[in-house]
Amino acid sequence: MYKAPATLSSTRLSSVAIALAALAGATLVQWSPLLPPAPLDFALGVMAVLLAWHSPRWRWLALLLLAVAWCAWRAALVLDQRLPRELEKRDFDVSGVVTGLPETGAGATVFNFIPEQTMLDGRAIPLHGELRVAWYGAPADRLQPCTRWTLRLRLRRPRGLLDPGAFDSERYALVNRRSAVGYVRDAQPPVAAGAADWCVDRWRARIAAAIATAVPDACDAHLLQALTVGDTRGLSDADWAVARVTGVTHLLAISGFHVGVAALAGVLLVRLVWWALPWLALRVPRQPVQALAALLAGSAYGALAGFGLPTTRTLLMIGVAALALGMRRAVGALDALALALLAILVVDPLAVLSAGFWLSFAGVAFLMLGFARPRRLLEHLKALGAAQWAMSVALLPLTVAFFGQAAPLGALSNLVAVPVVSLLAVPAALLGVLAWPVSMTLAAFCWQAAAWVMHMLWSGLAVLAALPASAWYLPLPTVFSVGLALLGAVWLLLPRGVPLRWFGLCLFLPLLAPRLPAPAAGAFQADVLDVGQGLSVLLRTRHHALLYDAGAKYPSGFDVGEAAVLPALHALGVRELAAMMISHGDNDHAGGAPAVALAYPHAVLFGSEPARSPLPLLRCRAGQHWHWDGVSFRVLHPTAAWQDADNDGSCVLLVTGAAGRMLLTGDISATVEPAVAAAAGTGLPLVLLVPHHGSKSSSSGAFLTALAPQLALVSAGWLSRYGHPAASVVARYRDLGIPLLNTADSGAIGIDFPADGAPRLRWRWRRTAARYWRE
């Protein structure tokens, strides 16, 4: 008997279900250590289409599989564009266009470069994607956005440092389609080749320069530049620290709400025209024109912002609403959000790798879940306060997952900052942009008014950021704890009347108060962090922690101590440092120490060269020793009679637990290795931190034979320009049967020294956190 086609309607998926299925598929790909081959992606896509066609009840699964195939294929295309490994550290002649806003720092200008033609030894090389280039001594007045150059570049693949909790630059390179990084070589004079015909970044740079001219105070000008055109180049580390602690970073990177303000201005303009010319209503319906004006105004502001993800999400939602009005269809807010999500996944499925994607969509979704549309002014004010509290709680799991910290003052800060920025500063700044082509005087007045608003707001936020316990740093969360906290957030935002609604707070406990395993009495842990060409080692006993060296700080301003060491300490749950020992004064060991000392002000500071350090170091001397939790710490070198400084004066530290030892050697050479070996003696199994990153001047055969280490660890940079570790040194360890691990290959390396067994490898972070985009 024929069955009515009503069954099709029962199996039809809503826009929300479609978007969630696609999101699940795109997210699944990101947890894979390897991507499937292209033929498998094609087969998976065909299978998904056939499943959707023949089994309507399984369409959600078909959409999920289709999203997996689409995302994996797109990711493989981006990875295939990266510079071939065999061509790394070669010199290329590249002709291309400067994009974005170049960042001029101390001694170097860093910029994005899109290659149009790439030559190697006289032959063309297919190189696509974005290049991130440093130019030392660049002509800042000529290196402007949208200009064309022919440059000789030394390039390598976008490989970064890899530590627990630290910024994943390799994931960032994938999201931004970055194929290589490098620097301008002096061997070939750069050649300027004009400018691109039209480029929005040129206008962004000009508006930013006009704001700098109009606003006398540089700090206020930098805040206004960030707010108006997304130019964050002038913001200091202190500015970002205030923004992070108070939870207002979304206001500095132009947010979707600001785009909504611009779109609202377009709507009001159309309403004003229809009010002034009522006869238009008889000829042209107002609502579709309003929607088009909102889209155009929002798009113009989005272009000034550089089309970030929150901006794009809002524009897509406005576009969906505009299309629905044009087709005379009603589209709910949740459907518009789902369609915007689906559009982003279709255009750029790799967007799921960015924190902004999750924070943006989750924030809007939680607001839709928990709040009805207010109708009266008092209800609006009440909803505003409740929304800020809800957003702070609801987005807390994602904030901890991506950034490792929470802003307890975020709800209070945003309660004031959001309306002030969105209703006062942004409209004044946009009026200045509109007035700028006509009258610089009027534009300056608008920008100065906006700058005054931002100055007052930022002064108050700085006071809040200085309060005790204004920032919470949390250990690296598990997927389970984040998922449980998100479930708790949904539970908390359920409608009133749901029983035990406040029980949702209990689901946050595994995230906010995790149970961290601590070494037993007599045991300790060592984590050799990946700091590139440098050194930093964390030693932890049951109740104490010591940091040996803190990486480098480069002339460009990049501070490894702040960018890699501190996030790793927070991610590993180090709340207090009992001591920090700086082996010697070289930058690759001591440069990051001030940032660490500022974050852990109660740590006792040791070092071999107090005169070369801005910190009040206690001089380390052989014979110094102490015990923590059944573990012995003893300084073996330098002796009191030692006069030389620099490498051979490094503090050498021997850590001895109940069943194993570790020897940290700094940059000593073969000159002092015999004395160190004699002082270390023999006995328990030993793990050796390879002296001087594996330099030819160290790791003598006699030294290794005397110590007979069970395992050796070297901290060196990838493709080190010093050649560390030297091939002859690597061969020496191999010939003696000593396993050798390098942070350049393994990322951060963790070793356990248990109380009742031999030392054992705990993790190698490049394997533990294996993902398909890893180098």
Buried (B, 14 or more C-beta within 10 A) or exposed (E): EEEEEEEEEEEEBEBBBBBBBBBBBBBBBBEBEEBBEBEEBEEBBEBBBEBBEEEBEBBBBBBBBBBBBBBBBBBBEBBEBBBEEEBBEBBBBBBBBBBBBBBBBEEBBBBBBBBEEBBBEEEEBEBBBBBBBBBEEBEEEEBBBBBBBBBBBBBBBBBBBBBBBBBBBBBBBBBBBBBBBBBBBEEEEBEBEEBBEEBBBBBBBBBBEBBBEBBEBEBBBBBBBBBBBBBBBBBEEEBEBBBBBBBBBBBBBBBBBBBBBBBBBBBBBBBEEBEEEEEBEEEEEBEBBBBBBBBBBBBBBBBBBBBBBBBBBBBBBBBBBBBBBBEEEEBEEBBBBBBBBBBBBEEBBBBBBBEBBBBBBBBBBBBBBBBEEBEEEEEEEEBBEBBBBBBBBBBBBBBBBBBBBBBBBBBBBBBBBBEBBBEBBBBBBBBBBEBBEEEBEBBBBBBBBBBBBBBEBBEBBBEBBEEEEBBBBBBBBEEEBBBBBBBBBBBBBBEEEEEEBEEBBEBBBBBBEBEEEBBBBBBBBBBBBBBBBBBBBBBBBBEBBBBBBBBBBBEBEBBBBBBBBBBBBBBBBBEEBBBBBBBBBBBBBBBBBBBBBEBBEEBEBBBBBBEBBEBEBEBBBBEBEBEBBBBBBBBBBBBEEBEEBEBBBBBBBBBBBBBBBBBBBBBBBBEBBEBBBEBBEEEBBBBBBBBBBBBBBBBBEEBBEBBEBBBBBBBBBBEBEBBBBBEEBBEBBEEBEBEBBBBBBBBBBBBBBBBEEBBBBBBBBBEBBBBBBBB
